[in-house]
Amino acid sequence: MEGLVKVWGAVRGDRGSGTVWVVAFAAVVWVVGVAAIVVGGVRGARHRGDAAADMAALAGAARVAEGEGAACERARGVAAESGARLSRCRVSGDVVDVSVIVPLKVPMGGAGLRVVSRARAGPVGRDGVT
């Protein structure tokens, strides 16, 4: 009776238990893999958003002398070229403050996720950036 277990009056073997363990282990590996992909995607989108916001703010600050409309239009163009969408642009004096949105693609649904990044740029003062 080696390998047999008596459960509630029935005698059953342990055949197939290895399959259950393999399936469980495969499920754990799959979940960890999907989580790693999602985390990597979020980090990548965050870096793209930060870079797009920085470049858009700098481009807008370079055109601030032409007026708020020209500064924000240039910032919008640079953000679009970087794969982001300009969601806000404000000019206060010589300082341009922008926010950009980067859409985030994640596996298994998750549509509509986005990363928002902000940046400011302005003139350089006598003691450095103001």
C-alpha positions in Angstrom: 0.0 0.0 0.0 2.9 2.3 -0.6 1.9 5.5 -2.4 -1.8 5.1 -1.3 -3.7 7.2 1.0 -7.0 6.4 2.6 -9.3 9.4 2.5 -12.9 9.1 3.8 -13.0 5.4 3.2 -11.6 5.6 -0.3 -8.2 4.5 -1.3 -6.5 7.0 -3.7 -3.0 7.3 -5.1 -1.0 10.5 -5.3 -0.8 10.3 -9.1 -1.1 13.7 -10.8 0.1 15.8 -7.8 3.2 16.7 -9.7 1.0 18.2 -12.5 -0.8 20.4 -9.9 2.5 21.6 -8.5 3.9 22.4 -12.0 0.7 24.3 -13.0 0.9 26.3 -9.7 4.5 27.1 -10.2 3.9 28.2 -13.8 1.1 30.5 -12.6 3.4 32.1 -10.1 6.1 32.6 -12.7 3.5 34.1 -15.1 2.2 36.6 -12.5 5.7 37.7 -11.5 6.6 38.1 -15.2 3.5 40.3 -15.9 4.2 42.4 -12.8 7.8 43.0 -14.0 6.5 44.1 -17.4 4.1 46.5 -15.8 6.7 48.0 -13.5 9.1 48.4 -16.4 6.5 50.0 -18.5 5.6 52.5 -15.8 9.2 53.4 -15.2 9.8 53.8 -18.9 6.7 56.0 -19.3 7.8 58.1 -16.3 11.2 58.7 -17.8 9.8 59.6 -21.2 7.3 62.0 -19.6 9.9 63.7 -17.5 12.2 64.2 -20.5 9.3 65.4 -22.7 8.2 67.9 -20.0 11.8 69.2 -19.6 12.3 69.7 -23.3 8.8 71.3 -23.8 9.5 73.8 -21.0 12.9 74.7 -22.4 11.5 75.1 -25.9 8.7 77.3 -24.5 11.1 79.4 -22.5 13.1 80.0 -25.7 10.1 81.5 -27.3 8.6 83.4 -24.3 9.7 86.7 -25.9 7.3 86.1 -28.8 4.4 85.8 -26.4 2.5 83.1 -24.4 0.8 81.7 -27.5 4.1 81.1 -29.4 5.8 79.7 -26.3 3.0 77.2 -25.6 2.6 76.2 -29.2 6.3 75.4 -29.4 6.1 73.5 -26.1 3.1 71.5 -27.6 5.1 70.6 -30.7 8.1 69.4 -28.8 6.0 67.4 -26.4 4.2 65.7 -29.3 7.5 64.9 -31.0 8.6 63.3 -27.7 5.5 61.0 -27.6 3.6 63.0 -25.0 0.6 65.4 -25.0 0.8 68.8 -23.5 -2.0 69.1 -21.0 -1.1 72.5 -19.5 1.1 75.4 -20.4 1.3 78.6 -18.3 3.6 81.5 -18.8 4.3 83.7 -15.8 6.7 86.5 -16.7 9.7 84.7 -18.2 8.9 81.4 -16.6 7.1 78.6 -18.6 5.3 75.9 -16.5 4.1 72.8 -18.5 2.5 69.5 -17.8 2.5 66.6 -20.2 0.7 63.3 -20.3 2.2 60.0 -21.6 -0.2 57.2 -22.3 0.7 53.9 -20.6 0.2 50.5 -22.2 -0.1 47.6 -19.8 -0.9 44.0 -20.6 -4.3 42.4 -19.6 -6.4 45.5 -19.9 -5.5 48.6 -18.1 -6.5 51.0 -20.8 -6.6 54.6 -20.0 -3.6 54.7 -17.7 -1.3 57.7 -18.0 1.7 59.3 -16.5 1.7 63.0 -15.8 5.0 65.0 -15.6 5.6 68.7 -14.9 8.5 71.0 -15.6 9.4 74.7 -15.4 11.9 76.7 -17.3 12.9 80.3 -17.2 15.8 82.7 -17.7 19.1 82.4 -16.0 19.8 85.1 -13.5 23.1 86.5 -12.3 23.4 83.8 -9.6 22.1 80.9 -11.7 18.7 79.7 -12.6 15.9 81.7 -11.1 
